[in-house]
Amino acid sequence: MLIDRHTHLEGALDPAWVLLECARRGLSLPESLRRLWRGEAVPFEAFIEAFLFGSRLLDSKEAVLEAVRAVTRRTADAGGRGFDLWLSPGFLVAHLKQISLEELWLGVEAGFAEARARGLAACVVLDAVNNLGPANGHALLDLVGQELPLFVAGFSTGGLERVPFREWAPVFDRARTLGLRVAAHAGENGPGANVREAVLEGGVSRIVHGLRADQATFDFLAERRIPVDVCPASNRALAADVDPHPLPRMLRAGVRCALGTDDPGLIPCDLATEAQAAEAMGLTPDELQRLQLFSAEDAWCLQI
């Protein structure tokens, strides 16, 4: 069973809808977004510019619903059965102040209802910004409060990996007291050592990307049975220096890898193209089957 294990709401909007909204609002597309749509590799900072541009369009319940619909459509059309959806209320609600938390949740809830009608499971993972420090994580948890919607399953850090995960440990502990599972983007735009630190000192139970980790860390992840979400299209665009892609080495070390699309509205892909990219790396039929097995066994959307 294929689950899109890692996709961001802010990076999910369908390009055709974005173009229509830009025309309606009189906005110009940033060149970084045009380059990503053309399939070009860009620096991480340029990607963030495109990501933030899309985020600013999510200023109503209807726009949020449209983003969830795009995720649902891509997942279903590729034969997927669900998705773990990362989103950043702290940025959309508290920083940009462009939508209320209530409207954000209503848009997600309406989108998830449509997803369930199509036979898809779905959950939310709250995403804080690593480079803004633990205060950003605490502010996010303050914002969402104690009474979380039932579809919120996890808490994670993303952004630039500049603040050590040991400093995030109190935030992760607080998230766990709310019943949330904890993940971290690690080893994507930061050193591979961040992966081990996120697990041992941050206490996270899931890694996103993990690209820059060494073989010993892959063995460590396998021993600890730590799931890793791998996003080939995103990695090719944002971490082109990591070549060849380590997914085959991860799987052969026993790491519980699964595929995600990351930001498919910015970096065009879906679960089907991600699976094709994985196969092109030389994965055997058995390894491809294990990707699907781990995808379902460790998906948070199937555990709420």
MIFIMI-744812 format. One record per residue (C-alpha): z, y, x. Coordinates in pm, 1 decimal. Layout:
REM residues N
<pz->Z, py->Y, px->X>
...
This chain:
REM residues 304
<pz->0.0, py->0.0, px->0.0>
<pz->-104.9, py->334.8, px->148.8>
<pz->131.3, py->630.2, px->112.4>
<pz->51.5, py->973.9, px->252.8>
<pz->367.7, py->987.2, px->454.8>
<pz->337.3, py->1344.2, px->574.6>
<pz->161.5, py->1629.0, px->394.7>
<pz->265.7, py->1994.7, px->363.6>
<pz->243.4, py->2184.4, px->35.6>
<pz->151.6, py->2504.6, px->220.1>
<pz->-133.8, py->2331.7, px->401.0>
<pz->-265.4, py->2139.1, px->101.8>
<pz->-461.8, py->2392.3, px->-102.4>
<pz->-820.2, py->2297.0, px->-173.0>
<pz->-1059.9, py->2520.5, px->28.1>
<pz->-1272.3, py->2591.6, px->-279.7>
<pz->-963.4, py->2723.5, px->-463.7>
<pz->-865.8, py->2930.5, px->-158.2>
<pz->-1209.6, py->3092.0, px->-148.6>
<pz->-1191.9, py->3175.6, px->-518.5>
<pz->-845.6, py->3325.6, px->-477.0>
<pz->-958.8, py->3530.7, px->-178.7>
<pz->-1246.2, py->3670.9, px->-383.4>
<pz->-1013.8, py->3744.1, px->-676.5>
<pz->-750.6, py->3911.7, px->-456.9>
<pz->-991.4, py->4086.6, px->-218.6>
<pz->-862.0, py->3898.5, px->86.2>
<pz->-1049.6, py->3806.3, px->404.3>
<pz->-1012.9, py->3461.1, px->558.2>
<pz->-861.3, py->3454.8, px->907.9>
<pz->-1099.3, py->3323.9, px->1174.3>
<pz->-844.4, py->3055.6, px->1263.6>
<pz->-881.1, py->2904.4, px->916.5>
<pz->-1260.7, py->2912.3, px->936.4>
<pz->-1244.0, py->2730.8, px->1271.0>
<pz->-1013.6, py->2463.5, px->1131.7>
<pz->-1241.0, py->2409.4, px->831.3>
<pz->-1529.6, py->2361.1, px->1078.3>
<pz->-1332.9, py->2086.1, px->1251.4>
<pz->-1260.0, py->2283.2, px->1568.6>
<pz->-947.9, py->2244.6, px->1782.1>
<pz->-727.0, py->2554.0, px->1790.8>
<pz->-402.8, py->2654.4, px->1967.6>
<pz->-88.3, py->2585.5, px->1768.9>
<pz->-27.8, py->2959.0, px->1722.2>
<pz->-372.4, py->2997.7, px->1559.4>
<pz->-292.6, py->2706.6, px->1329.4>
<pz->30.5, py->2879.9, px->1226.9>
<pz->-172.1, py->3189.8, px->1134.8>
<pz->-391.3, py->2980.9, px->902.7>
<pz->-85.9, py->2799.0, px->763.1>
<pz->87.1, py->3128.3, px->682.2>
<pz->-225.6, py->3264.0, px->517.0>
<pz->-230.9, py->2971.3, px->274.4>
<pz->143.5, py->3005.0, px->218.3>
<pz->99.2, py->3359.8, px->91.2>
<pz->-123.7, py->3232.8, px->-188.7>
<pz->163.3, py->3022.7, px->-327.2>
<pz->316.5, py->3306.5, px->-524.0>
<pz->335.5, py->3154.9, px->-872.6>
<pz->422.8, py->2832.7, px->-1051.0>
<pz->51.0, py->2786.3, px->-1124.6>
<pz->-46.7, py->2819.0, px->-757.3>
<pz->218.6, py->2565.1, px->-655.4>
<pz->92.7, py->2331.1, px->-925.3>
<pz->-260.6, py->2373.8, px->-787.2>
<pz->-140.5, py->2275.2, px->-439.5>
<pz->33.5, py->1962.2, px->-571.2>
<pz->-279.3, py->1878.8, px->-769.5>
<pz->-482.0, py->1896.6, px->-448.1>
<pz->-242.5, py->1651.3, px->-280.8>
<pz->-255.5, py->1420.9, px->-583.0>
<pz->-634.2, py->1430.9, px->-597.1>
<pz->-679.8, py->1355.8, px->-226.4>
<pz->-422.6, py->1076.8, px->-232.6>
<pz->-560.2, py->907.1, px->-543.6>
<pz->-925.7, py->941.7, px->-440.6>
<pz->-846.3, py->775.6, px->-107.0>
<pz->-674.7, py->483.2, px->-278.2>
<pz->-320.7, py->595.6, px->-194.5>
<pz->-20.8, py->522.9, px->-413.9>
<pz->205.4, py->816.6, px->-334.8>
<pz->305.5, py->1095.0, px->-97.0>
<pz->603.4, py->1249.4, px->79.6>
<pz->552.7, py->1625.1, px->39.2>
<pz->699.1, py->1868.7, px->293.1>
<pz->762.4, py->2223.9, px->170.4>
<pz->945.0, py->2535.6, px->289.7>
<pz->1145.6, py->2713.1, px->16.6>
<pz->1314.0, py->2922.6, px->282.0>
<pz->982.8, py->3079.8, px->377.8>
<pz->826.0, py->3108.4, px->33.3>
<pz->1135.5, py->3216.7, px->-158.7>
<pz->1373.5, py->3384.9, px->84.4>
<pz->1144.5, py->3526.4, px->354.3>
<pz->827.3, py->3621.1, px->167.9>
<pz->1016.2, py->3672.9, px->-160.0>
<pz->692.7, py->3598.2, px->-342.8>
<pz->819.9, py->3329.1, px->-578.9>
<pz->1157.7, py->3235.4, px->-723.3>
<pz->1315.8, py->2902.0, px->-643.0>
<pz->1302.0, py->2815.8, px->-1013.6>
<pz->927.4, py->2881.4, px->-1030.2>
<pz->870.9, py->2681.3, px->-713.1>
<pz->1057.6, py->2379.8, px->-852.4>
<pz->880.5, py->2411.0, px->-1188.8>
<pz->541.1, py->2407.8, px->-1018.3>
<pz->634.4, py->2102.8, px->-811.7>
<pz->783.2, py->1925.5, px->-1113.2>
<pz->467.3, py->1983.7, px->-1318.4>
<pz->252.9, py->1860.0, px->-1031.0>
<pz->465.8, py->1549.6, px->-983.6>
<pz->441.0, py->1472.6, px->-1356.1>
<pz->60.2, py->1474.4, px->-1321.4>
<pz->88.1, py->1256.6, px->-1010.6>
<pz->302.7, py->1002.0, px->-1195.3>
<pz->48.1, py->996.9, px->-1477.1>
<pz->-205.9, py->884.5, px->-1217.3>
<pz->27.8, py->611.8, px->-1092.0>
<pz->148.4, py->795.9, px->-780.8>
<pz->502.0, py->823.1, px->-648.0>
<pz->607.2, py->1157.5, px->-497.1>
<pz->905.5, py->1330.2, px->-339.5>
<pz->989.7, py->1654.6, px->-159.1>
<pz->1115.1, py->1694.4, px->197.6>
<pz->1268.0, py->2036.6, px->264.0>
<pz->1124.9, py->2187.9, px->582.0>
<pz->1319.8, py->2430.2, px->803.5>
<pz->1181.2, py->2608.5, px->1110.6>
<pz->1302.8, py->2479.0, px->1446.2>
<pz->1219.3, py->2789.6, px->1648.4>
<pz->1421.6, py->3010.5, px->1412.0>
<pz->1731.8, py->2810.8, px->1499.7>
<pz->2005.4, py->2634.0, px->1302.7>
<pz->2083.0, py->2950.5, px->1105.7>
<pz->1744.6, py->2902.3, px->938.1>
<pz->1843.2, py->2550.7, px->837.4>
<pz->2179.7, py->2658.5, px->698.8>
<pz->2010.4, py->2940.8, px->506.1>
<pz->1767.4, py->2691.8, px->352.8>
<pz->2051.3, py->2465.5, px->241.0>
<pz->2238.3, py->2768.8, px->104.1>
<pz->1925.6, py->2866.3, px->-90.1>
<pz->1864.0, py->2530.1, px->-255.8>
<pz->2233.3, py->2478.6, px->-332.0>
<pz->2426.7, py->2167.7, px->-424.4>
<pz->2232.3, py->2074.6, px->-738.4>
<pz->1898.9, py->1963.1, px->-601.6>
<pz->1615.7, py->1836.1, px->-821.4>
<pz->1605.6, py->1458.0, px->-822.3>
<pz->1265.7, py->1462.0, px->-651.5>
<pz->1410.6, py->1618.4, px->-331.8>
<pz->1464.3, py->1327.8, px->-93.0>
<pz->1484.7, py->1471.1, px->256.9>
<pz->1532.5, py->1753.3, px->505.0>
<pz->1330.8, py->1818.8, px->819.6>
<pz->1255.2, py->2069.1, px->1091.5>
<pz->903.4, py->2183.2, px->1177.6>
<pz->744.9, py->2478.1, px->1357.7>
<pz->765.2, py->2526.9, px->1733.8>
<pz->1003.1, py->2288.9, px->1913.0>
<pz->1198.1, py->2554.2, px->2100.7>
<pz->1558.0, py->2496.4, px->1993.0>
<pz->1724.7, py->2174.6, px->2117.2>
<pz->1787.3, py->1921.4, px->1842.9>
<pz->2149.7, py->1887.9, px->1950.6>
<pz->2198.9, py->2242.3, px->1820.1>
<pz->2054.3, py->2133.2, px->1484.9>
<pz->2297.6, py->1841.6, px->1448.2>
<pz->2545.2, py->2033.2, px->1223.1>
<pz->2259.8, py->2128.1, px->989.1>
<pz->2139.1, py->1769.0, px->974.8>
<pz->2495.3, py->1653.7, px->904.0>
<pz->2520.8, py->1903.7, px->619.9>
<pz->2189.9, py->1783.9, px->473.3>
<pz->2317.2, py->1427.4, px->476.9>
<pz->2626.6, py->1530.9, px->281.0>
<pz->2382.6, py->1637.9, px->6.4>
<pz->2238.7, py->1287.6, px->3.7>
<pz->1924.0, py->1384.0, px->194.8>
<pz->1747.7, py->1173.9, px->456.6>
<pz->1673.2, py->1362.7, px->778.3>
<pz->1352.9, py->1385.6, px->983.7>
<pz->1212.9, py->1609.9, px->1257.6>
<pz->876.7, py->1715.2, px->1392.8>
<pz->923.0, py->1618.2, px->1757.6>
<pz->693.8, py->1557.1, px->2052.0>
<pz->409.4, py->1745.7, px->1883.2>
<pz->407.7, py->2089.6, px->2047.8>
<pz->720.3, py->2021.1, px->2254.4>
<pz->798.1, py->1771.5, px->2530.4>
<pz->818.8, py->1399.6, px->2461.9>
<pz->1189.3, py->1406.4, px->2552.3>
<pz->1247.5, py->1587.3, px->2222.1>
<pz->1183.3, py->1262.4, px->2034.9>
<pz->1474.8, py->1077.0, px->2189.0>
<pz->1699.2, py->1383.1, px->2164.5>
<pz->1619.3, py->1426.5, px->1794.1>
<pz->1738.8, py->1070.8, px->1728.5>
<pz->2034.5, py->1046.3, px->1967.3>
<pz->2172.3, py->1400.8, px->1948.2>
<pz->2027.0, py->1526.4, px->1621.8>
<pz->2084.9, py->1201.2, px->1435.6>
<pz->1747.8, py->1205.0, px->1257.4>
<pz->1621.3, py->884.4, px->1099.0>
<pz->1248.9, py->962.6, px->1106.3>
<pz->1008.1, py->1129.1, px->1349.4>
<pz->692.5, py->1322.2, px->1269.1>
<pz->416.3, py->1293.5, px->1532.3>
<pz->604.1, py->1184.3, px->1849.0>
<pz->278.0, py->1217.6, px->2042.3>
<pz->413.2, py->1320.2, px->2378.8>
<pz->681.1, py->1052.6, px->2410.3>
<pz->659.8, py->802.9, px->2694.8>
<pz->647.3, py->425.1, px->2674.6>
<pz->1022.5, py->389.5, px->2716.3>
<pz->1072.5, py->616.0, px->2415.6>
<pz->827.6, py->411.2, px->2209.6>
<pz->1033.0, py->101.3, px->2298.5>
<pz->1348.2, py->290.5, px->2198.4>
<pz->1197.9, py->389.4, px->1860.9>
<pz->1095.2, py->29.8, px->1798.0>
<pz->1442.8, py->-99.4, px->1882.8>
<pz->1606.4, py->157.1, px->1652.8>
<pz->1347.0, py->91.5, px->1378.8>
<pz->1277.5, py->466.2, px->1353.4>
<pz->968.2, py->536.5, px->1139.3>
<pz->705.5, py->769.5, px->1286.8>
<pz->451.7, py->960.9, px->1077.9>
<pz->120.2, py->990.6, px->1262.8>
<pz->-155.2, py->1234.4, px->1159.9>
<pz->-475.9, py->1171.8, px->1360.6>
<pz->-685.9, py->1462.9, px->1229.2>
<pz->-406.8, py->1715.7, px->1279.7>
<pz->-327.4, py->1575.9, px->1623.3>
<pz->-692.0, py->1601.0, px->1726.5>
<pz->-701.7, py->1967.2, px->1621.4>
<pz->-361.4, py->2082.5, px->1746.2>
<pz->-284.1, py->1850.8, px->2037.4>
<pz->-629.3, py->1786.5, px->2183.6>
<pz->-476.7, py->1751.7, px->2530.9>
<pz->-305.6, py->1426.8, px->2424.4>
<pz->-588.9, py->1184.8, px->2490.9>
<pz->-615.6, py->900.9, px->2422.3>
<pz->-405.7, py->912.0, px->2108.1>
<pz->-89.6, py->700.0, px->2153.9>
<pz->-99.1, py->531.0, px->1811.3>
<pz->-221.6, py->196.2, px->1950.8>
<pz->52.6, py->197.8, px->2217.1>
<pz->311.9, py->289.9, px->1955.0>
<pz->217.7, py->1.7, px->1727.8>
<pz->196.6, py->-246.4, px->2015.3>
<pz->545.2, py->-141.8, px->2121.7>
<pz->664.8, py->-225.1, px->1770.2>
<pz->706.9, py->131.8, px->1639.0>
<pz->701.8, py->156.9, px->1259.2>
<pz->407.2, py->398.4, px->1236.5>
<pz->240.6, py->519.1, px->916.9>
<pz->-38.3, py->766.6, px->843.6>
<pz->-14.9, py->1117.1, px->702.1>
<pz->-262.2, py->1397.6, px->644.1>
<pz->-31.0, py->1682.6, px->754.1>
<pz->-233.3, py->1987.4, px->638.8>
<pz->-553.7, py->1856.4, px->479.5>
<pz->-639.3, py->2188.5, px->314.7>
<pz->-660.4, py->2342.1, px->663.2>
<pz->-772.8, py->2043.3, px->869.1>
<pz->-1004.1, py->1850.1, px->634.3>
<pz->-903.0, py->1485.5, px->598.4>
<pz->-751.5, py->1235.3, px->356.3>
<pz->-584.5, py->896.8, px->386.3>
<pz->-922.6, py->722.6, px->403.6>
<pz->-1048.6, py->932.3, px->695.0>
<pz->-712.0, py->898.6, px->870.6>
<pz->-738.5, py->520.4, px->838.8>
<pz->-1092.8, py->535.4, px->978.0>
<pz->-967.8, py->742.8, px->1270.9>
<pz->-694.0, py->487.0, px->1337.4>
<pz->-946.2, py->201.7, px->1329.8>
<pz->-1170.9, py->393.4, px->1572.0>
<pz->-880.6, py->394.3, px->1820.0>
<pz->-929.3, py->18.2, px->1852.9>
<pz->-661.1, py->-106.4, px->1615.8>
<pz->-697.3, py->-468.2, px->1513.7>
<pz->-705.9, py->-574.7, px->1146.1>
<pz->-347.0, py->-695.9, px->1186.4>
<pz->-238.4, py->-358.5, px->1325.3>
<pz->-410.8, py->-173.9, px->1043.0>
<pz->-230.8, py->-399.8, px->796.6>
<pz->101.1, py->-318.0, px->963.6>
<pz->28.3, py->53.7, px->919.1>
<pz->2.8, py->-6.9, px->545.2>
<pz->313.4, py->-226.1, px->541.4>
<pz->526.6, py->31.4, px->722.8>
<pz->372.6, py->308.6, px->510.8>
<pz->525.6, py->164.8, px->195.4>
<pz->846.6, py->17.6, px->339.2>
<pz->962.1, py->347.3, px->490.5>
<pz->821.2, py->595.3, px->237.3>
<pz->1089.8, py->816.9, px->88.7>
<pz->889.9, py->868.7, px->-231.6>
<pz->942.2, py->499.3, px->-309.0>
<pz->1317.7, py->520.7, px->-245.6>
<pz->1426.8, py->781.6, px->-501.3>
